[in-house]
Structures are given as C-alpha cells and as structure tokens.
Amino acid sequence: MTLKFSLVQKIGNAIKEVARNKGSTCWYTPHMAAASRAITERIPLVDILLEVRDARIPLSSTCELIKHLSPSSRRIIILNKSDLANHIQLKEWLRYFEQKKCLVFGVNSHNKDNIKELLNFLQARVRELPKIGHGDQTITLMLFGIPNVGKSALANSLHQIGRISAAEKGRLKHAIVSPHPGETKNISGLKIASHPSIYVLDTPGVFPAEILDAEVCSNLALTGALKDCLVGEVELAEYFLSIFNLSDEYKKWVKLSLSGAVDCSELERRQKRQYLTDHTQDFIVNKVRRVLYEAVSSFNGDLEDEIERVFAEPSSPSNTYWKIQFTRMLHLFETTSLPPKLDNTCDERKELLEVLNPDWKMLINQFGVLHDGKQPYPGAISALEKLATCGGKMVIISNSSRRASITMEKMRSLGFDPSLFVGAITSGELTHQYFQRRDDAWFASLGRSCIHMTWSDRGAISLESLGLQVVENVDEADFILAHGTEALGLSSGAALPMNLDELEKILHQCAAKKIPMVVANPDFATIEALALHVMPGTLAATYEKLGGEVKWMGKPDKIIYKSAMEMASVYASDCIAVGDSLHHDIKGANAAGIASAFITRGIHATELGLNKFGEVEDDNSVHALALKNDAYPTYVLPSFTW
C-alpha cells in the first residue's frame, strides 16, 4: 500500500474511532442534530437550494441531507473556495457536474467580481421560477452544507454586493465567520437583491449522523472541515506532505526559493493591512510556496522515507522542528492555493473525450490498450489521431523488454503513426541505458557476468554494446538479467529454449549464491491475440520469494515514470497514465502521483467477466478488483476509443 493510501486509512480510522467515543461532543453534536432537523424542515419551503461544497473536495464535501434529491432547477451546487483549488481540476469538476445535469457554479467568496457573477447567475435562476411575475414576491434561497465550506462568508459577500448593486441604504448585517468549523449555530437571513426581493438563509454546517468512510474523513480533516479534537495536526501534516510530494508541483517553484527571494516585508505589511480578508493575494500565495519549496526540497533522499522517520522519532529536537514546519504547512494549505488533488471520480465510468484534458500529457501503455500484440484494438488508431488533433501529447510507456526504437517500429507495423507520439520509454530501453551509463550506484556495483533469461520464439534480445558477458554456469555469474521467459542465453550469443520449470531451477541455484536480478520486463503476464503469456515479472516474483534481490526496471516502479515525464518535459500533476493493468499501470501511477485511466478490456477482462470488445464492466467488480490490487484509478474506461 502506498504512503498516501496507508495514511488515508490511518487518519480516517482515527477520526472514526474518536467520533464513536465522543460523537456528541466532536462529530454529530446536539446543535448539529437540531440544525439538521431545521434545514430538513425548510427544504420544501425555500425556492432554491444552494449546496455549498469545498472546490478542493467536491465529492467529499457533499451534504448528505439532500443526497436523495435528483438534480433540478431548485438545487444548485456552489463550489466555494475555488481560489484554493487547482484551476485545471476545477474545470474538470464543473464539466463533471454539468454532465450529471446539475446546476453548478464555482466561486471565490472573497472576490467581488466573482460574487457579482454569482449574483447575476442566481437572479437568472430566480426569473425562471414559475411564481415570478405574479405580483411582488419574496424569494428565499438557502445555503447549506458541511462545516467550514464558507457558507457564512458567501452569505456576507452576496448581502454586501447585492445591497450595493440595489443602491439600498441601511446598516449591513453580518453572519458570523470563523476559520474554525461549527461557529454558525443558528439560521439567519440576509437580503441580497430587490425587485424581486431575494433573501438568502445562512445555516449551520452539518454532518451525517453516521461516520463517513476513511478517505472522506481524511479529506475533510485536511481542508479544515473537522474540529482538531478529531485528529492530530501532525498526522494531517504528514498526509498532506505525502500528497504534496507525489504531485511534484513544488519543483515548479524553484525561483521562489527563500534563499533567492527579495525582501519585501514592508510591502507585504502594507498589502496585509489593505487586504485583511482576501487570502488569494499573490504575495501570500508566493510566500507559502517559498516556505513549502524550502521545506520539501531540503530533504535528502526520499521524502516519504523522511516523513516516516521524523514521525517515528518524536523525541528528536530536529524532528520537533520539522513537526512545527509540517503543522504550519497544514494551516497554510487550508487558506492558500496549493496543488494536491484530494477527490477524484474513480468510480465514474468515462468516455475518452471526457477524460482528455488538453493540458495533460498522456503516458499510454501499448499492450492491452492500443493493441493485442497482433492487431490494433477497434478505434485505437483514430482515437490517437483525434487526440493529436486536439493538441494531446502522448508518450508510450511500456514494460516491454525491447528497446524503444523496436517498440515504435512494432507500432508502425500495426498501423500506428509514430509521429503521433513524443516518444517511447520501455523497460528494455531503461535497462539498456542504466547498464550503458552505470552512473547509478546500484548498477555500478554489478559485475559484468550474467545469467541471461531471454526469448526464443519471440526473438532473442541482443546485449551488444553493454560490455556484458553471458555465462551459463551460475558460479561464474555476478547477476541475473531477465528479458524473457522462453530461453537461457548462451555465451555464443544463441538462446537455448527452456520452459518455466527449467528456468526456475536455475533461479534456485542463483538464490543460493545470493546474486541479484535485474528484470527488464516487470509484467507478470501480457495479453496477445486474446491469450495470456507469462512475462519476466513472474520469474522476478519467484526469485523474491526465494529471498533474492530484484531490481524492477519498469512499472509499477517510479523509475520509468520519471523517465517518461523527463521525455515529455512535464510534472506529475500534468500527466495521466492510461493502462490495463491495475498492479503495474494504475498502482504505478498512484505511486508516481499521476492521474490514471484504467482500461478494463485488457489483461483483467476475464476477471471482470468481459467477453466482447466494448462490453461494459460492472462497477462492483471494478471496485473489488481495485481493492484486491491496492490500485485506485482516477477514471475507468471500457476501451481506448473516441
């Protein structure tokens, strides 16, 4: 299980445990129960329902009170705090809700122009109401939602802008606003427009009486919707940093490094006095980004390991310092625009057109997605051409043990135009480069003599220019190089066909000698002309069970995603990985912090009960399979077709 998902369970379960023990004081408080009843009673009486959600977590911040209601002109979803959400992801969510036939509006309650747009939008919806036009009317809108999504701030802004627009005099009213959840205790009304008169009801935030699932709990805690008594700040900061590190977003902020930043403290003080409530000012955002860049980039080695070490040694003075920094980052995240994507629509079946984002680079697996090894899948070639026409940039990312040039030639022979791709990175190419350069400490320590497991019927793989000596005697070998599962490479350059049992006997001998293995194709199996074929990953898994050390040169390891992103000159937040293997493609994307699209008509087709191309999978089967593989796709597609 990846660090992110293990932390989700850890934090979510901790919240649920505290909520069970202190439910009436921390989770479903008496005033929340009373507010839920009052809101429910008013639902049939008001004209328009405004469900306010946090734009960073549009699904996790759903209010359960009206979940049973179908989309209608009376119900509008307001994605508040849009300034804190990634603008690309926000566009995706707006499109997602529109496709669900929901009325939706993204808003920043601190932006006057944005509030004016929302007010105009609401007035247009009011004019569509059946009773408008029959004399003077008073229209009532009701804001409701979970705690701390900005309902009161939104009510105040609508009231202020509405009164100014109507040139009304009199003292402005104010709903109580607080950065902490649960401050609004009563329902209050504010006038936001005249002719007709429109009032908005501000209501207390409410949760369902039943405890939510672990991931929802974690997301609510991270965005400040839960009280501190339900979860520790240190754990939340740990969760936040794990997501943040996976996104690679902080690497874009190198120019904002504190060491190179210009001292503008006096300017900041003047700006803070001028904009007391607007947390979207660039000087604040950039300051937060500088702090995050300095903190995250200062770690040596893997940040995930560092986080685990810091939180495992609470008594260390240096760790205490970092805990303070982590906690500060958490508070900054709650009020500042930062990148981590918390919610996704992994359980929604999508079409390729819906998944496509012109700003994304697509890392596409070939076998099981584009072709079956013998012929292209229906619609795959035209889908690639249309994606290219829309500006899509695509990279082939494959666990094939062949070099990238051979892979592209294979694609050409199947009818694919290689010019549609930025390039290709394969496990075989990656392995070749690492052996050729030997600038990696692990590879530099390897000797030159190897037991070579390769292909026979599929064509042996050349080790030319790598300076390696193929040996047949295990006692002479420094390591194992696994390119295939059909033959043993001979010192003459030929290949001796062997079955899996024979190759596994050699693995037993190698394990006894304790020599490492490099696997140049981590796949366990691949699909070819609707038949499954055993791949070198199966040998590697067997070798690990025997106690052998294995270097996995491909998916799901981050190493191949890093190379693919370098080839495309993009960060993880700008990519989507498309693949048919939950263990390799989707789990690898999860580990690399990349969005993913799971193609069900691939290696898992039989497990999902799919017999024909284009056949739609059962949602429950996909969920069960995802849990089994501990791999969580962002999208689910039946095939790679337009």
Buried (B, 14 or more C-beta within 10 A) or exposed (E): EBBBBBBBBBBBEBBBEBBEEBEEEBBBBEBBEBBBEBBEEBBEEBBBBBBBBBBBBBBBBBBBBBEEEEBEEBBBBBBBBBBBBBEBBBBBBBEBBEEEEBBBBBBBBBBEEBBBBBBEBBBEBBEEBEEEEEEEBEBBBBBBBBBBBBBBBBBBBBBBBBBEBBEEEEEEBEBEBEEEBBBBEEBBBBBBBEEBBBBBBBBBBBBBEEBBEBBBBBBBBBBBBBBEEBBBBBBBBBBBBBBBBBBBBBEBBEEBEEEEEEEEEEEBEEBEEEBEEBBBBEEBBBBBBBBBBBBBEEBEEEBBEBBBBBBEEEEEEEBEEBBEBBBBBBBBBBBBBBBBBBBBBBBBBBBBEBBBBEBBBBBBBBBBBBBBBEEBBBBBBEBBBBBBEEEBBBBBBBBBBBBBEBBBEBBEEBEBEBEBBBBBBBBBBBBBBBBEEBEBEEBEEBEEBBBBBBBBEBEBBEBEEBEBBBBBEBEEBBBBBBBBBBBBBBEEEEBBEBEEEEBBEBBEBBBEEEBBBBBBBBBBBBBBEEEEBBBBBBBBBBBBEEEBBBBBBBBBBBBBBBBBBEBBEBBBBBBBBBBBBBBBBBBBBBBBBBBBBBBBBBBBBEBBEBEEBEBEBEEEBBBEBBEEBBBBBBBBBBBBBB
